[in-house]
Amino acid sequence: MKKWLFWLGVAGLLTYELVRNITEDTAGHGRNVEIQVQTAMADESPKNGQRIKILKDHIYKGNLLLVNKNHPVPAGGEEANAVFLSKHQELVAGFGLLDRTIQLSKDMAQKFSTMVAAAEQEGVNRFLITSGYRSHVEQGQLYKQMGADYAMPAGYSEHNLGLSIDIGSAQGEMDKAPEGKWLKQNAWKYGFILRYPKNKTDITGIQYEPWHFRYVGLPHSAVMQENEWVLEEYLDYLRDRKSVTVTVDHSTCSISYYPVTQSTTIEIPSSGRYEISGNNVDGVIVTVCPDRKS
C-alpha cells in the first residue's frame, strides 16, 4: 500500500481503542534477543545425512518467494488460511485494526503478536494493522481505484501471498512514530523485514514504504538486516554464493541455494531441523538449523 493508507489510518484512530485487545499472556513478553550475524562459505554436502527430494513445484512455495513487477504470485500461492481478524479477537493481541476487513492467517497474526509484545516491554504499544492479506479480486479492485502509482496489479502484490502486513501507529506516520522506529531496528529479530526501504527504490521498483513489513523468517531476516539488503539482493547473494553458514544468537545455521530445472535429490544433515523455500524464480533455499532446546 502507499501513502493514502496512512491518511486512512489517521481516520481509523477513533476506532482504535474499540478493536485493540491486549492480552497479558503473550509469548513475546520479556524476550531478550541479542543476535550476531556471521556468514561464511558452508562445507561440502554433509556425509551420512538424509536425502530429500526436491520437486520443481518447490520453487513456488515458502517464505522467501520473490514477488515484484517481474515475478507474479505463483499459481496457488495466495494465502488459503486467512481469516478476518475482527471475528477472531483472540488473535488481536497488542495491536489495533484499521477496520473489520483486515485479514491474516492465524499463524501470521500470532507472529505479529509476539513481535509487538516485545515492543510493549519497551513502552511501544500503539500498533495498528492497516492492511494484511488481500485476495486477487481485492488487489484488482485496489489497483483500479488507486492506479499504478499507488498499487500493484492483481497477482503482483506481496499482500496476495499473505506474508506482508501494512503497519500503522496511533501516534502518527510510521517514519516518525515510535512504532515505526522500533520496527526498523527490531522487526528482523522476529523474522520480519522492512520490504521497501528509502534507499532501495531502484532495486525494488517501489517507493519508500515505512509501513510495509514482510515475513521471511530467521535467520534470513538477520542476514538482510546486517547487510542492509532487500529481498532481491539477498536472493541474488544466495544464488551467487550457493552455500553459507549464519550464526544467530550462538546458533549456527547453513543456508544453501539449489537451482531446480526438474526433480532432484539433495542431502542434508541427519540431525537438526530444515526448511525449504522456493525463490519464485529458478530454485530453492534449504535452511538447516540445530534442533531447538526444550
PASEBA-1860 file (N, C-alpha, C; in nm, 3 decimals):
! residues 294
1> MKKWLFWL> 0.082/-0.119/0.000/0.000/0.000/0.000/0.086/0.125/0.000 ~ 0.027/0.235/-0.037/0.101/0.359/-0.047/0.056/0.458/0.061 ~ 0.094/0.585/0.043/0.073/0.682/0.150/-0.073/0.704/0.185 ~ -0.159/0.681/0.090/-0.301/0.707/0.119/-0.351/0.623/0.234 ~ -0.289/0.507/0.256/-0.334/0.421/0.366/-0.314/0.489/0.501 ~ -0.210/0.572/0.511/-0.185/0.633/0.640/-0.286/0.741/0.673 ~ -0.338/0.806/0.571/-0.446/0.900/0.598/-0.571/0.825/0.641 ~ -0.591/0.707/0.581/-0.700/0.623/0.629/-0.674/0.579/0.772
9> GVAGLLTY> -0.544/0.552/0.800/-0.509/0.509/0.934/-0.540/0.616/1.037 ~ -0.511/0.742/1.002/-0.543/0.851/1.094/-0.693/0.857/1.119 ~ -0.770/0.838/1.010/-0.915/0.840/1.025/-0.963/0.725/1.112 ~ -0.888/0.616/1.108/-0.929/0.499/1.185/-0.888/0.501/1.329 ~ -0.813/0.603/1.371/-0.764/0.606/1.509/-0.879/0.613/1.610 ~ -0.988/0.676/1.570/-1.101/0.686/1.662/-1.158/0.550/1.696 ~ -1.140/0.453/1.606/-1.191/0.319/1.633/-1.084/0.228/1.689 ~ -0.964/0.283/1.708/-0.851/0.200/1.751/-0.878/0.133/1.884
17> ELVRNITE> -0.923/0.208/1.983/-0.944/0.151/2.116/-1.056/0.048/2.117 ~ -1.147/0.057/2.021/-1.258/-0.038/2.017/-1.213/-0.176/1.975 ~ -1.110/-0.181/1.889/-1.066/-0.311/1.838/-0.935/-0.357/1.900 ~ -0.870/-0.270/1.977/-0.743/-0.306/2.038/-0.768/-0.401/2.153 ~ -0.694/-0.508/2.155/-0.717/-0.610/2.257/-0.583/-0.664/2.302 ~ -0.532/-0.613/2.414/-0.402/-0.653/2.464/-0.421/-0.763/2.569 ~ -0.353/-0.873/2.548/-0.361/-0.981/2.645/-0.232/-0.987/2.724 ~ -0.238/-1.028/2.849/-0.122/-1.033/2.934/-0.037/-1.155/2.908
25> DTAGHGRN> -0.099/-1.264/2.868/-0.026/-1.388/2.848/0.020/-1.396/2.703 ~ 0.130/-1.328/2.672/0.180/-1.321/2.536/0.320/-1.377/2.530 ~ 0.346/-1.458/2.427/0.473/-1.530/2.421/0.593/-1.438/2.417 ~ 0.579/-1.315/2.366/0.695/-1.230/2.348/0.736/-1.154/2.472 ~ 0.659/-1.155/2.579/0.691/-1.078/2.697/0.826/-1.120/2.753 ~ 0.909/-1.021/2.780/1.036/-1.048/2.843/1.141/-1.106/2.751 ~ 1.112/-1.116/2.623/1.208/-1.175/2.531/1.326/-1.081/2.512 ~ 1.445/-1.132/2.534/1.567/-1.054/2.518/1.649/-1.119/2.408
33> VEIQVQTA> 1.651/-1.057/2.293/1.717/-1.116/2.177/1.842/-1.037/2.144 ~ 1.955/-1.100/2.156/2.082/-1.043/2.113/2.136/-1.130/2.000 ~ 2.141/-1.077/1.880/2.175/-1.157/1.764/2.301/-1.102/1.696 ~ 2.396/-1.190/1.674/2.515/-1.158/1.598/2.513/-1.241/1.470 ~ 2.543/-1.178/1.360/2.539/-1.247/1.232/2.679/-1.260/1.175 ~ 2.717/-1.381/1.143/2.843/-1.408/1.075/2.812/-1.499/0.958 ~ 2.868/-1.471/0.844/2.846/-1.557/0.727/2.978/-1.612/0.678 ~ 2.976/-1.732/0.628/3.096/-1.796/0.573/3.051/-1.899/0.473
41> MADESPKN> 3.141/-1.940/0.387/3.109/-2.045/0.292/3.083/-2.175/0.368 ~ 2.978/-2.243/0.333/2.945/-2.369/0.400/3.035/-2.481/0.349 ~ 3.047/-2.585/0.431/3.124/-2.701/0.390/3.052/-2.774/0.277 ~ 3.117/-2.873/0.221/3.055/-2.953/0.118/2.937/-3.029/0.174 ~ 2.859/-3.090/0.088/2.740/-3.163/0.130/2.774/-3.260/0.242 ~ 2.690/-3.266/0.347/2.719/-3.349/0.462/2.721/-3.497/0.428 ~ 2.809/-3.569/0.495/2.816/-3.714/0.478/2.720/-3.780/0.576 ~ 2.667/-3.891/0.533/2.576/-3.968/0.619/2.454/-3.886/0.661
49> GQRIKILK> 2.408/-3.800/0.573/2.290/-3.721/0.603/2.165/-3.790/0.551 ~ 2.056/-3.717/0.554/1.931/-3.769/0.500/1.907/-3.707/0.363 ~ 1.847/-3.783/0.276/1.822/-3.737/0.140/1.676/-3.696/0.125 ~ 1.654/-3.581/0.065/1.518/-3.532/0.044/1.501/-3.500/-0.104 ~ 1.382/-3.521/-0.153/1.353/-3.498/-0.294/1.296/-3.358/-0.314 ~ 1.355/-3.285/-0.406/1.311/-3.151/-0.439/1.240/-3.154/-0.574 ~ 1.116/-3.107/-0.576/1.038/-3.102/-0.699/1.038/-2.960/-0.754 ~ 1.008/-2.946/-0.880/1.005/-2.813/-0.940/0.898/-2.726/-0.873
57> DHIYKGNL> 0.793/-2.789/-0.823/0.687/-2.714/-0.754/0.738/-2.641/-0.631 ~ 0.848/-2.691/-0.573/0.903/-2.628/-0.454/0.951/-2.485/-0.483 ~ 0.979/-2.455/-0.608/1.024/-2.320/-0.644/0.919/-2.216/-0.607 ~ 0.795/-2.257/-0.603/0.683/-2.162/-0.590/0.613/-2.170/-0.454 ~ 0.684/-2.219/-0.352/0.626/-2.228/-0.218/0.727/-2.182/-0.116 ~ 0.680/-2.116/-0.009/0.769/-2.082/0.101/0.770/-1.935/0.136 ~ 0.847/-1.902/0.242/0.852/-1.767/0.296/0.945/-1.673/0.221 ~ 1.026/-1.726/0.129/1.123/-1.643/0.058/1.084/-1.614/-0.086
65> LLVNKNHP> 0.959/-1.635/-0.119/0.914/-1.610/-0.257/0.931/-1.463/-0.293 ~ 0.993/-1.440/-0.407/1.010/-1.304/-0.457/0.888/-1.267/-0.541 ~ 0.821/-1.161/-0.499/0.707/-1.111/-0.575/0.731/-0.963/-0.603 ~ 0.736/-0.929/-0.729/0.750/-0.789/-0.770/0.693/-0.774/-0.911 ~ 0.725/-0.663/-0.977/0.665/-0.638/-1.108/0.708/-0.740/-1.213 ~ 0.819/-0.808/-1.187/0.868/-0.908/-1.282/0.834/-1.051/-1.245 ~ 0.793/-1.072/-1.122/0.766/-1.207/-1.072/0.633/-1.209/-0.997 ~ 0.527/-1.251/-1.063/0.394/-1.252/-1.000/0.380/-1.363/-0.898
73> VPAGGEEA> 0.276/-1.352/-0.819/0.242/-1.458/-0.724/0.218/-1.586/-0.804 ~ 0.283/-1.696/-0.768/0.266/-1.820/-0.845/0.125/-1.875/-0.831 ~ 0.085/-1.955/-0.925/-0.047/-2.019/-0.919/-0.059/-2.098/-0.790 ~ -0.166/-2.075/-0.718/-0.186/-2.143/-0.590/-0.108/-2.081/-0.476 ~ -0.041/-1.966/-0.501/0.044/-1.905/-0.400/-0.029/-1.815/-0.302 ~ -0.155/-1.785/-0.329/-0.228/-1.699/-0.237/-0.254/-1.770/-0.104 ~ -0.252/-1.694/0.003/-0.277/-1.749/0.136/-0.418/-1.807/0.142 ~ -0.426/-1.935/0.174/-0.556/-2.003/0.175/-0.621/-2.004/0.313
81> NAVFLSKH> -0.547/-1.964/0.414/-0.597/-1.976/0.551/-0.621/-1.842/0.620 ~ -0.633/-1.736/0.542/-0.656/-1.605/0.601/-0.795/-1.596/0.663 ~ -0.804/-1.526/0.775/-0.932/-1.505/0.843/-0.948/-1.356/0.872 ~ -1.070/-1.314/0.891/-1.097/-1.177/0.931/-1.064/-1.164/1.079 ~ -0.965/-1.082/1.111/-0.920/-1.073/1.249/-1.028/-1.017/1.341 ~ -1.116/-0.935/1.285/-1.223/-0.878/1.368/-1.317/-0.986/1.421 ~ -1.317/-1.102/1.356/-1.401/-1.213/1.401/-1.324/-1.311/1.488 ~ -1.197/-1.281/1.510/-1.112/-1.367/1.593/-1.034/-1.279/1.689
89> QELVAGFG> -1.105/-1.223/1.785/-1.043/-1.131/1.879/-0.931/-1.195/1.959 ~ -0.930/-1.327/1.969/-0.821/-1.394/2.040/-0.689/-1.377/1.968 ~ -0.694/-1.341/1.839/-0.572/-1.321/1.762/-0.525/-1.176/1.765 ~ -0.610/-1.086/1.811/-0.577/-0.943/1.811/-0.514/-0.909/1.946 ~ -0.386/-0.938/1.958/-0.316/-0.922/2.085/-0.211/-0.814/2.075 ~ -0.236/-0.699/2.137/-0.137/-0.592/2.143/-0.140/-0.495/2.028 ~ -0.241/-0.502/1.942/-0.248/-0.411/1.829/-0.393/-0.384/1.793 ~ -0.414/-0.280/1.714/-0.547/-0.246/1.668/-0.564/-0.275/1.520
97> LLDRTIQL> -0.687/-0.265/1.474/-0.720/-0.288/1.333/-0.779/-0.161/1.274 ~ -0.738/-0.127/1.153/-0.793/-0.010/1.087/-0.943/-0.024/1.067 ~ -0.984/-0.145/1.024/-1.126/-0.171/1.005/-1.149/-0.322/1.014 ~ -1.270/-0.362/0.988/-1.306/-0.502/1.006/-1.278/-0.589/0.883 ~ -1.210/-0.532/0.784/-1.178/-0.611/0.664/-1.038/-0.670/0.669 ~ -0.962/-0.642/0.773/-0.823/-0.688/0.781/-0.818/-0.840/0.794 ~ -0.737/-0.903/0.707/-0.724/-1.048/0.708/-0.577/-1.090/0.723 ~ -0.555/-1.195/0.799/-0.424/-1.260/0.811/-0.450/-1.406/0.843
105> SKDMAQKF> -0.351/-1.489/0.817/-0.361/-1.625/0.866/-0.339/-1.622/1.017 ~ -0.387/-1.724/1.086/-0.369/-1.730/1.231/-0.222/-1.733/1.266 ~ -0.143/-1.805/1.186/0.000/-1.814/1.212/0.067/-1.678/1.201 ~ 0.032/-1.601/1.097/0.094/-1.471/1.080/0.050/-1.374/1.189 ~ -0.076/-1.382/1.229/-0.124/-1.297/1.337/-0.050/-1.325/1.467 ~ -0.023/-1.451/1.493/0.050/-1.487/1.615/0.195/-1.441/1.609 ~ 0.257/-1.450/1.492/0.395/-1.400/1.477/0.399/-1.250/1.501 ~ 0.302/-1.179/1.448/0.297/-1.035/1.467/0.272/-1.000/1.614
113> STMVAAAE> 0.185/-1.074/1.680/0.155/-1.050/1.821/0.279/-1.070/1.908 ~ 0.358/-1.172/1.876/0.482/-1.196/1.950/0.576/-1.077/1.938 ~ 0.585/-1.022/1.819/0.674/-0.909/1.796/0.627/-0.784/1.870 ~ 0.499/-0.752/1.860/0.452/-0.630/1.925/0.450/-0.644/2.077 ~ 0.442/-0.768/2.127/0.452/-0.789/2.271/0.591/-0.752/2.321 ~ 0.693/-0.778/2.239/0.829/-0.738/2.275/0.841/-0.587/2.276 ~ 0.778/-0.522/2.180/0.779/-0.375/2.176/0.708/-0.318/2.298 ~ 0.601/-0.384/2.340/0.525/-0.341/2.458/0.616/-0.334/2.581
121> QEGVNRFL> 0.710/-0.427/2.592/0.802/-0.429/2.705/0.891/-0.305/2.708 ~ 0.904/-0.239/2.594/0.985/-0.117/2.585/0.897/0.007/2.577 ~ 0.770/-0.009/2.607/0.680/0.104/2.610/0.628/0.149/2.475 ~ 0.647/0.067/2.372/0.598/0.100/2.238/0.476/0.012/2.213 ~ 0.359/0.070/2.211/0.238/-0.014/2.216/0.117/0.044/2.144 ~ 0.142/0.121/2.040/0.028/0.180/1.967/0.028/0.134/1.822 ~ 0.040/0.004/1.803/0.044/-0.053/1.669/-0.096/-0.069/1.610 ~ -0.103/-0.053/1.480/-0.229/-0.061/1.408/-0.205/-0.132/1.275
129> ITSGYRSH> -0.274/-0.240/1.248/-0.264/-0.304/1.116/-0.361/-0.235/1.022 ~ -0.307/-0.183/0.911/-0.392/-0.114/0.814/-0.424/-0.200/0.692 ~ -0.344/-0.306/0.670/-0.374/-0.399/0.562/-0.296/-0.528/0.584 ~ -0.357/-0.639/0.547/-0.291/-0.768/0.560/-0.302/-0.844/0.428 ~ -0.359/-0.963/0.436/-0.379/-1.042/0.315/-0.487/-0.977/0.228 ~ -0.463/-0.979/0.096/-0.565/-0.936/0.000/-0.580/-1.043/-0.106 ~ -0.703/-1.073/-0.141/-0.728/-1.169/-0.248/-0.693/-1.107/-0.383 ~ -0.687/-1.190/-0.483/-0.662/-1.144/-0.620/-0.767/-1.041/-0.661
137> VEQGQLYK> -0.892/-1.068/-0.627/-1.000/-0.976/-0.663/-0.985/-0.843/-0.591 ~ -0.955/-0.848/-0.461/-0.939/-0.725/-0.383/-0.823/-0.641/-0.434 ~ -0.713/-0.707/-0.471/-0.598/-0.633/-0.524/-0.633/-0.569/-0.657 ~ -0.710/-0.640/-0.738/-0.752/-0.584/-0.866/-0.839/-0.460/-0.848 ~ -0.928/-0.464/-0.750/-1.015/-0.350/-0.722/-0.933/-0.231/-0.672 ~ -0.833/-0.260/-0.586/-0.748/-0.154/-0.534/-0.667/-0.089/-0.647 ~ -0.615/-0.173/-0.735/-0.536/-0.121/-0.848/-0.623/-0.033/-0.939 ~ -0.744/-0.077/-0.961/-0.835/0.001/-1.046/-0.870/0.134/-0.980
145> QMGADYAM> -0.885/0.131/-0.850/-0.923/0.251/-0.776/-0.807/0.350/-0.762 ~ -0.686/0.299/-0.730/-0.574/0.386/-0.697/-0.478/0.412/-0.813 ~ -0.474/0.319/-0.911/-0.384/0.336/-1.024/-0.245/0.282/-0.999 ~ -0.165/0.277/-1.104/-0.032/0.215/-1.099/0.066/0.288/-1.009 ~ 0.042/0.417/-0.982/0.134/0.492/-0.897/0.117/0.457/-0.749 ~ 0.007/0.395/-0.714/-0.022/0.371/-0.573/-0.056/0.227/-0.539 ~ -0.058/0.139/-0.636/-0.090/-0.001/-0.608/-0.033/-0.089/-0.719 ~ -0.010/-0.214/-0.683/0.038/-0.312/-0.781/-0.082/-0.382/-0.845
153> PAGYSEHN> -0.069/-0.429/-0.968/-0.178/-0.504/-1.030/-0.207/-0.633/-0.953 ~ -0.325/-0.685/-0.971/-0.361/-0.812/-0.907/-0.260/-0.920/-0.945 ~ -0.215/-0.994/-0.846/-0.119/-1.100/-0.870/0.025/-1.058/-0.862 ~ 0.052/-0.928/-0.843/0.188/-0.878/-0.835/0.217/-0.810/-0.702 ~ 0.130/-0.830/-0.606/0.148/-0.770/-0.474/0.181/-0.877/-0.371 ~ 0.275/-0.847/-0.282/0.308/-0.939/-0.174/0.189/-0.965/-0.083 ~ 0.096/-0.872/-0.080/-0.022/-0.892/0.004/-0.104/-1.012/-0.041 ~ -0.093/-1.049/-0.167/-0.162/-1.169/-0.216/-0.104/-1.297/-0.156
161> LGLSIDIG> 0.024/-1.291/-0.115/0.088/-1.407/-0.053/0.042/-1.428/0.091 ~ -0.001/-1.320/0.156/-0.037/-1.329/0.297/0.083/-1.319/0.388 ~ 0.200/-1.279/0.334/0.322/-1.269/0.414/0.358/-1.125/0.449 ~ 0.279/-1.029/0.402/0.308/-0.888/0.426/0.198/-0.822/0.507 ~ 0.242/-0.726/0.588/0.149/-0.651/0.673/0.182/-0.503/0.660 ~ 0.083/-0.421/0.635/0.099/-0.277/0.643/0.068/-0.236/0.786 ~ 0.164/-0.173/0.851/0.155/-0.144/0.993/0.152/0.007/1.013 ~ 0.056/0.053/1.089/0.045/0.194/1.123/0.066/0.216/1.271
169> SAQGEMDK> 0.054/0.341/1.310/0.069/0.380/1.450/-0.043/0.474/1.488 ~ -0.089/0.462/1.610/-0.191/0.555/1.659/-0.130/0.688/1.698 ~ 0.000/0.704/1.676/0.068/0.828/1.716/0.120/0.907/1.597 ~ 0.090/0.863/1.474/0.134/0.940/1.359/0.190/0.853/1.249 ~ 0.256/0.917/1.152/0.312/0.845/1.039/0.427/0.757/1.083 ~ 0.443/0.643/1.016/0.536/0.541/1.063/0.682/0.582/1.056 ~ 0.721/0.668/0.967/0.861/0.707/0.961/0.900/0.800/1.074 ~ 0.800/0.847/1.151/0.826/0.936/1.265/0.780/0.877/1.398
177> APEGKWLK> 0.682/0.789/1.395/0.622/0.734/1.517/0.717/0.638/1.587 ~ 0.706/0.623/1.720/0.788/0.526/1.794/0.773/0.384/1.740 ~ 0.652/0.349/1.695/0.629/0.214/1.644/0.712/0.188/1.518 ~ 0.716/0.287/1.429/0.794/0.272/1.306/0.943/0.262/1.335 ~ 0.991/0.344/1.426/1.133/0.342/1.462/1.170/0.210/1.529 ~ 1.081/0.161/1.615/1.111/0.034/1.684/1.117/-0.081/1.583 ~ 1.023/-0.086/1.492/1.020/-0.193/1.393/1.143/-0.189/1.303 ~ 1.185/-0.071/1.266/1.301/-0.059/1.178/1.425/-0.119/1.242
185> QNAWKYGF> 1.434/-0.108/1.375/1.550/-0.160/1.447/1.534/-0.304/1.492 ~ 1.411/-0.349/1.516/1.391/-0.476/1.584/1.309/-0.582/1.511 ~ 1.238/-0.545/1.405/1.149/-0.641/1.339/1.222/-0.765/1.291 ~ 1.347/-0.749/1.249/1.425/-0.862/1.197/1.444/-0.972/1.300 ~ 1.445/-0.936/1.428/1.463/-1.035/1.534/1.347/-1.133/1.538 ~ 1.237/-1.097/1.476/1.116/-1.180/1.476/1.080/-1.229/1.336 ~ 1.179/-1.219/1.245/1.161/-1.274/1.111/1.102/-1.178/1.010 ~ 1.076/-1.053/1.048/1.017/-0.954/0.957/1.124/-0.860/0.902
193> ILRYPKNK> 1.102/-0.809/0.783/1.192/-0.711/0.722/1.111/-0.592/0.672 ~ 1.174/-0.475/0.672/1.118/-0.359/0.603/1.140/-0.383/0.455 ~ 1.033/-0.405/0.383/1.044/-0.455/0.245/1.088/-0.348/0.145 ~ 1.047/-0.221/0.167/1.075/-0.118/0.068/1.143/0.002/0.134 ~ 1.274/-0.012/0.162/1.348/0.099/0.225/1.363/0.218/0.131 ~ 1.401/0.330/0.191/1.411/0.456/0.117/1.520/0.451/0.011 ~ 1.632/0.387/0.041/1.748/0.391/-0.049/1.757/0.272/-0.144 ~ 1.646/0.196/-0.158/1.649/0.077/-0.243/1.543/0.079/-0.352
201> TDITGIQY> 1.488/0.194/-0.380/1.379/0.201/-0.477/1.422/0.161/-0.617 ~ 1.551/0.181/-0.648/1.600/0.142/-0.779/1.606/-0.009/-0.795 ~ 1.608/-0.081/-0.684/1.612/-0.227/-0.686/1.472/-0.286/-0.675 ~ 1.394/-0.235/-0.580/1.261/-0.292/-0.558/1.158/-0.242/-0.659 ~ 1.182/-0.122/-0.714/1.085/-0.063/-0.804/0.966/-0.002/-0.732 ~ 0.975/0.005/-0.599/0.866/0.058/-0.517/0.918/0.173/-0.433 ~ 0.842/0.279/-0.422/0.881/0.393/-0.341/0.888/0.353/-0.193 ~ 0.954/0.435/-0.115/0.972/0.411/0.027/0.838/0.389/0.097
209> EPWHFRYV> 0.827/0.276/0.166/0.706/0.243/0.241/0.745/0.201/0.383 ~ 0.751/0.295/0.475/0.794/0.263/0.611/0.694/0.178/0.689 ~ 0.581/0.149/0.627/0.477/0.071/0.693/0.468/-0.074/0.645 ~ 0.536/-0.106/0.535/0.520/-0.237/0.472/0.629/-0.334/0.520 ~ 0.587/-0.433/0.600/0.681/-0.532/0.653/0.644/-0.670/0.601 ~ 0.747/-0.745/0.568/0.732/-0.876/0.507/0.796/-0.982/0.595 ~ 0.730/-1.095/0.610/0.786/-1.205/0.689/0.870/-1.294/0.598 ~ 0.997/-1.314/0.638/1.086/-1.408/0.568/1.139/-1.514/0.663
217> GLPHSAVM> 1.136/-1.485/0.794/1.183/-1.579/0.894/1.332/-1.566/0.923 ~ 1.370/-1.609/1.043/1.512/-1.619/1.079/1.569/-1.748/1.022 ~ 1.697/-1.751/0.989/1.800/-1.647/1.005/1.806/-1.546/0.890 ~ 1.718/-1.560/0.792/1.725/-1.476/0.671/1.711/-1.328/0.704 ~ 1.616/-1.296/0.792/1.595/-1.155/0.827/1.717/-1.095/0.894 ~ 1.792/-1.178/0.971/1.913/-1.130/1.038/2.021/-1.094/0.937 ~ 2.040/-1.180/0.837/2.141/-1.153/0.734/2.105/-1.028/0.654 ~ 1.978/-1.014/0.622/1.935/-0.899/0.544/1.951/-0.770/0.623
225> QENEWVLE> 1.920/-0.774/0.752/1.937/-0.656/0.836/2.085/-0.619/0.849 ~ 2.168/-0.717/0.872/2.311/-0.694/0.892/2.375/-0.629/0.769 ~ 2.331/-0.670/0.651/2.391/-0.622/0.527/2.309/-0.513/0.458 ~ 2.196/-0.476/0.520/2.107/-0.375/0.463/2.063/-0.414/0.322 ~ 2.024/-0.541/0.309/1.979/-0.593/0.181/1.827/-0.599/0.176 ~ 1.771/-0.580/0.059/1.631/-0.610/0.034/1.625/-0.754/-0.017 ~ 1.505/-0.806/-0.034/1.489/-0.947/-0.070/1.557/-0.979/-0.203 ~ 1.546/-0.889/-0.299/1.609/-0.912/-0.429/1.759/-0.933/-0.414
233> EYLDYLRD> 1.823/-0.849/-0.333/1.967/-0.859/-0.313/2.006/-0.986/-0.239 ~ 1.926/-1.022/-0.140/1.957/-1.141/-0.061/1.949/-1.267/-0.147 ~ 1.845/-1.277/-0.227/1.832/-1.395/-0.313/1.942/-1.401/-0.417 ~ 1.985/-1.286/-0.469/2.097/-1.284/-0.563/2.226/-1.329/-0.493 ~ 2.243/-1.287/-0.369/2.360/-1.326/-0.290/2.365/-1.477/-0.272 ~ 2.253/-1.537/-0.236/2.249/-1.682/-0.217/2.274/-1.755/-0.349 ~ 2.220/-1.703/-0.457/2.240/-1.766/-0.587/2.388/-1.762/-0.626 ~ 2.454/-1.654/-0.587/2.595/-1.640/-0.621/2.685/-1.724/-0.530
241> RKSVTVTV> 2.656/-1.726/-0.401/2.742/-1.796/-0.305/2.711/-1.945/-0.296 ~ 2.592/-1.984/-0.332/2.546/-2.123/-0.326/2.520/-2.171/-0.184 ~ 2.619/-2.162/-0.095/2.600/-2.207/0.043/2.675/-2.116/0.139 ~ 2.609/-2.083/0.249/2.671/-2.003/0.354/2.630/-2.059/0.489 ~ 2.707/-2.024/0.591/2.665/-2.053/0.727/2.639/-1.921/0.797 ~ 2.540/-1.921/0.884/2.499/-1.800/0.953/2.486/-1.831/1.101 ~ 2.552/-1.751/1.184/2.542/-1.768/1.329/2.449/-1.663/1.385 ~ 2.340/-1.707/1.444/2.240/-1.618/1.501/2.219/-1.657/1.647
249> DHSTCSIS> 2.254/-1.563/1.736/2.237/-1.588/1.879/2.305/-1.719/1.919 ~ 2.429/-1.736/1.873/2.513/-1.851/1.905/2.462/-1.982/1.847 ~ 2.369/-1.976/1.755/2.319/-2.095/1.688/2.355/-2.084/1.540 ~ 2.427/-2.182/1.488/2.476/-2.176/1.351/2.388/-2.256/1.256 ~ 2.339/-2.187/1.153/2.254/-2.249/1.051/2.328/-2.248/0.918 ~ 2.299/-2.346/0.835/2.351/-2.348/0.699/2.238/-2.316/0.602 ~ 2.269/-2.231/0.504/2.171/-2.189/0.405/2.228/-2.221/0.267 ~ 2.154/-2.297/0.189/2.205/-2.340/0.058/2.101/-2.314/-0.050
257> YYPVTQST> 2.151/-2.264/-0.162/2.065/-2.244/-0.280/2.089/-2.357/-0.379 ~ 1.978/-2.410/-0.434/1.986/-2.515/-0.534/1.903/-2.474/-0.656 ~ 1.965/-2.463/-0.773/1.885/-2.441/-0.894/1.802/-2.565/-0.922 ~ 1.680/-2.545/-0.968/1.591/-2.658/-0.993/1.532/-2.645/-1.132 ~ 1.563/-2.741/-1.217/1.503/-2.747/-1.350/1.411/-2.867/-1.363 ~ 1.433/-2.966/-1.279/1.349/-3.084/-1.272/1.368/-3.145/-1.133 ~ 1.293/-3.245/-1.100/1.304/-3.305/-0.968/1.446/-3.355/-0.945 ~ 1.495/-3.333/-0.823/1.629/-3.374/-0.788/1.633/-3.414/-0.642
265> TIEIPSSG> 1.737/-3.478/-0.600/1.753/-3.521/-0.461/1.876/-3.454/-0.402 ~ 1.862/-3.400/-0.281/1.974/-3.336/-0.214/1.993/-3.401/-0.079 ~ 2.110/-3.380/-0.021/2.141/-3.439/0.108/2.158/-3.330/0.212 ~ 2.097/-3.350/0.328/2.109/-3.257/0.439/2.152/-3.334/0.562 ~ 2.199/-3.266/0.666/2.241/-3.337/0.787/2.127/-3.419/0.846 ~ 2.163/-3.530/0.907/2.061/-3.618/0.965/2.001/-3.560/1.092 ~ 2.069/-3.466/1.155/2.016/-3.402/1.275/1.985/-3.255/1.246 ~ 1.902/-3.197/1.328/1.862/-3.058/1.307/1.731/-3.049/1.233
273> RYEISGNN> 1.678/-2.930/1.223/1.553/-2.908/1.153/1.581/-2.831/1.025 ~ 1.501/-2.854/0.925/1.527/-2.786/0.799/1.397/-2.727/0.743 ~ 1.413/-2.623/0.664/1.303/-2.559/0.593/1.341/-2.542/0.447 ~ 1.244/-2.557/0.362/1.267/-2.540/0.218/1.175/-2.429/0.167 ~ 1.232/-2.335/0.098/1.152/-2.230/0.036/1.202/-2.205/-0.105 ~ 1.108/-2.193/-0.197/1.145/-2.152/-0.331/1.171/-2.003/-0.335 ~ 1.232/-1.958/-0.445/1.252/-1.814/-0.462/1.156/-1.755/-0.566 ~ 1.069/-1.841/-0.621/0.971/-1.799/-0.721/1.036/-1.761/-0.853
281> VDGVIVTV> 1.161/-1.805/-0.873/1.233/-1.772/-0.996/1.293/-1.897/-1.059 ~ 1.391/-1.956/-0.989/1.466/-2.063/-1.054/1.520/-2.169/-0.959 ~ 1.490/-2.162/-0.833/1.548/-2.259/-0.741/1.488/-2.255/-0.602 ~ 1.551/-2.327/-0.510/1.504/-2.334/-0.372/1.618/-2.301/-0.277 ~ 1.580/-2.257/-0.158/1.674/-2.231/-0.050/1.644/-2.330/0.061 ~ 1.744/-2.406/0.101/1.730/-2.503/0.209/1.805/-2.450/0.329 ~ 1.736/-2.435/0.441/1.795/-2.382/0.563/1.794/-2.491/0.669 ~ 1.909/-2.520/0.724/1.923/-2.623/0.825/1.977/-2.558/0.951
289> CPDRKS> 1.904/-2.574/1.062/1.942/-2.516/1.189/1.939/-2.625/1.298 ~ 2.012/-2.604/1.408/2.008/-2.702/1.517/1.869/-2.717/1.574 ~ 1.841/-2.831/1.630/1.712/-2.852/1.696/1.700/-2.756/1.812 ~ 1.580/-2.703/1.832/1.555/-2.616/1.945/1.565/-2.694/2.076 ~ 1.625/-2.631/2.175/1.635/-2.694/2.306/1.505/-2.676/2.383 ~ 1.465/-2.779/2.452/1.339/-2.769/2.528/1.361/-2.691/2.656
END
